[in-house]
Amino acid sequence: MYKGQTITVVIPCLNEEQGIEQVLKRMPDFVDQIIVVDNGSTDRTAEVAGAFGAKVIREDVRGYGRSYKRGFSEATGDLVITLDGDHSYPPEAISYLLEAFLHLDVDFLNASRFPVRDRNAMSFKHKMGNFILSFAMSLLYFRWIRDSQSGMWVFRRKILANMKLESDGMAFSEEIKIEALKHASIRFQEISIQYSSRLGEIKLNPWRDGFHNLWFLVRKRFTS
């Protein structure tokens, strides 16, 4: 519990036995519930996560968004925090984000990776792709977003009831922010964090996922 709020951390994983160990080793003691969604891993991800006390949920239907929706359905905390299992987002930043979340009195806080301080954390191609997607989202939804693709957020679990989350893939990251921005009752802010190089295999396909996410932005804006 953190200042009267129970905390759930949800981590989607696909073959992240190397990264998830480092993430869970550094998880703050005040976290009440850790949910690791194993998205069909063939390595020791589930075993390692379980050894560190995480609640491991198996989701065999592949997809980043699918994993998050499964994890959210099991979350019990007042506040939900997300991060990846590849060690790229810092567990040490959780207390910093919670302090900012409570101080700003918001419902959804997006942890922006920009400016990227670790030269090895993100290639120029990925930086440009993120800029294009964030710029497109900002234009379409009339609100400047620095990092539409960030995978680390803090939000009040109760706001999920107001969201229509459809994507099962990588576009889920931008979709949950769009849903937060669409509702006038949901207070949204961004704050920068330190982003690091991932551990383990890279699963993102920048061209395929980038074009898919861009198309998803446009389709969601004009069809929902």
N, C-alpha and C positions, 0 to 999 in steps of 0.2 A: 504494500500500500504506500502511496506517495501523497502526503498532505491531504489525507481523507479520501483519496481516489484509488480504487482498485485498478490494477494495471495488467492488461493482457498483451503479450508480444506474439505476433503471428509471423512465421518465417516459412515461405514456400521453398522447397528444395528438390532438386533433381541431380543426383550424383554429386553431392557436396560434402562428402565425409571429411575432407581436409579443411574446408572453410567453416563448416558448422561447429566443429570442435573449438576453433578459435573464437567464434562468435559467442558460444555458450559459456566458455571459460570467463569471458569478460562481461557477462550479463549482470547488471546491478542486482543486489540482494532484495531490493524492495519490489521487484516484479513478482506479481502474484501468480501469474499463469503464463507459461511458455508453450505455444502450439507450433510444432513443426509439421508442415504438410508435406509428406513424402509423395512426390508426383511420379511414382513408378521407378524409383532409383534401383539400379542394379549393383550398387556398391554398399558400403556399410553406413550410409547416412542415417537410417532409422536406428540402427544399433547404437551408434555414437550419440545421437540426440537423446535416446532413451536413457543412456548411461549418465547423462548430465541432468536428468530429471524433467526433461521436456515431455509434454503429451504429444505423442506421435500419431498422426492421422494419415492413413493411406488413401490417396486419391489416384486411381488408376487412369482416369481420363486426363490426358496430357493437356497442359495449358496453364500459363501464369495466372490468368484471371480465374480459371477454374479452381486452382489451388487456393487462391485468396478467398473466394466465395465459400469454399468448404471450411476453411479455417475460421472465417467470421461466424459461421453458423454454430461453431463450438465455443466461441469467445464468451467469457462471463464478466470481464472487467468493465468498469465505468469508462475507462479510456483504453483505446486500442493503439498499439504502436506496431509498425511494420518495418522490416528490413530484409535484405537478401541473406541467404545462407553462405554466400561466397566470400565474406569478410570484407567487402568493399565499403559497406556502411558501418560507422563506428558505434558499437554498443555503448561506449563511454559517453556518447552524445545524448543518450536517452534522458539523463537528468537535466542537461542543458535545454533540451527541447521541451521537457515538461515544465521547467521554470518559465520558458518563453511562452508556452501555451497558456499557462495560468495567468501570467502577467498581462498578456495581450487580451485575455478573456475571449478566446476564439473557440470555434467548434471543430475546425480542421486546420492543421498546421502542416504545410509542405516543407520538407527539408531539401532545399536546393543544393545541388552539387557544385554550383558555379559561384565564384570563380574556382576552377579546378587548380589546386595548388601542387598536387603530385603529378609530375610530368608523365609518369608511366600509367596513370590511372585511366586515361581516356585519350584515344587517338584523335588527330585533327579531323578525320572523317566522321568520327562519332560526335565530336563537338559541333561540327557543322550540321549534322543531321538533327541533333538535339535543338540547335538554334532554329532551324527551319520549322520543326514541329512546334516548338514553343511559340515562335512568332505567328505561325498559322493559327494556333489555338487562341492566342491573344487577340488576333484580328477577328476571328469568328465569334468570340464570346465577350469582346469589349472589356477585357481586363488583362493587364500585363502579367504574364506568367514567365518567370525566369527558367523554370525547369519542369516542363509538362511531363517528362518521362521519369522523374525521380521515383524510387521505390521505397523511400522512407517517409512515413507520415505519422502524425499523431491526430486522433480524432475521437470525439465522443461516440461511443458505440450506438447510442440511441438514434443518431442521425441516419444510420443505415436504413431505417424504416422509411425515410423520405427519398431514398435513392433507387433508381431503376438501373441496375448494373447488369449488362447483357454480355459483354465481351468475356470470352474464355481464354483469350490470348494476351499478347503483350500490350495491346491497346487498353487493357483494363487500367493500367497506371494512369493514363490520361483521362479515361472515362470517369473514374472516381472523383477526380478533381473537377471535371465538367459538372458532374452531378452536385458537387458541393457549391460550385459557383452559380448554378442555375437557381438555387433556392435562396430567396432573400433572407430567410430565417437562419441560414447557416453562415456563420462568420468565418471567413477564410483569410489566412495570411501565409507568407513564406518567410523562411529564415535560412541562412547558409550554414552548411556543415562541411567538415573535412571528408573528402572522398578519396579512397585508396585503391590500389591495384587489387584485383580479385585473385582468389586462390582457386586452382582447379581449371577445368575445361570451360572455354567460352561457348555459350550456347546461342547467343544473339546473332542473327543473320541481318547485318545492317541494311542491306538493300531491300530484301524481302519485307522485314519487319518495319522498316522506315516507310516504304510506300503503303503498306497495309495500314499503318497508324495514321498516315496522312489522309488516306481515303476514309478511314473510320471517323476522323474528325469532321470531315465535310458531310458524310452521310448522317452522322448523329445530329449535326447542327440543323440540317434541313428536313429531317424525317422524324424527329422526336420532340 
